[in-house]
Amino acid sequence: MVLSQHEGGRRGRYRYFYEWTVGDKDAAHDEDHLYALPYASGRSHSVLQGYRSRFSHSGLEAYTVDFNMPVGTPVHAARAGVVARVEESNSLGCWYDGCGRYANFIVILHNDGTTGEYFHLQQDGAFVKVGDSIAQGQQIGLSGNTGHTTMPHLHFGVYRATEWGNTQSIRVRFESAGGTVSRPRRGARYQAT
């Protein structure tokens, strides 16, 4: 954006406002891509909230998953990409309005313009930095209990950018030791391959 004074015009003031997010709002997600579960091979964790959970996975967050992972559990990349954002300085987890700003997270940009987002990491729990190339299955951090949360867990979702700096979660399928998981169910345990 460039703002310039109109020739012969009066001096004036201006205001501007913008919002942004990582990713491509026209991303063409490959529906056939299988994502790894976001934890170590051979490990299994139960699902606290699956797709379209009434508790907090609706609207823009409809296709996200909360995995029951104690603080300090290794978090692994569900898909390859480049690290676009990292926040790891927070130590607070709470459930009142405004707690979201205390979340630690890692955002990985995938080659199709979508992002994989890993939230509620522990303080100083990121093992990657912005610009790092990440392989699927690579350990990227440690789970925690920061931000808008009631208990330790990993919130994971794949997103497409939308207008006004928002993102919309996308339904993805996971590869597990027991086969393809198309709809993660609350209470189910899935073993990573």
HULINSUL-V704766 format. One record per backbone hydrogen bond with DSSP energy under -0.5 kcal/mol. CO is the residue of the C=O (numbers start at 1). NH is the residue of the N-H. If there is no record, write none. Layout:
co->{CO:CO}
nh->{NH:NH}
This chain:
co->{6:24:27:29:30:33:33:35:37:38:40:43:45:46:46:47:49:50:53:56:58:59:60:61:62:63:65:65:66:66:67:67:70:73:75:75:77:78:81:82:83:85:87:88:92:94:96:98:99:100:104:104:105:106:107:107:108:108:109:110:112:113:114:115:115:116:117:117:118:119:120:120:122:125:129:132:134:135:138:140:140:141:142:143:144:147:147:153:153:154:154:155:156:157:158:159:160:162:163:166:168:170:173:174:174:175:175:176:179:180:181:184:185:188:190:191:192}
nh->{9:27:29:31:33:35:173:175:39:76:43:192:190:48:68:187:66:53:57:58:61:62:169:64:52:158:67:156:48:49:69:154:73:143:140:141:137:36:134:109:131:107:105:124:147:149:99:101:102:103:120:121:87:118:84:85:110:116:82:113:28:24:110:117:159:108:119:157:106:155:144:146:125:142:132:83:81:138:77:127:128:75:122:72:153:94:149:144:155:67:156:119:65:117:170:115:168:165:166:162:160:158:35:176:181:37:193:179:176:182:174:51:188:47:45:177:42}
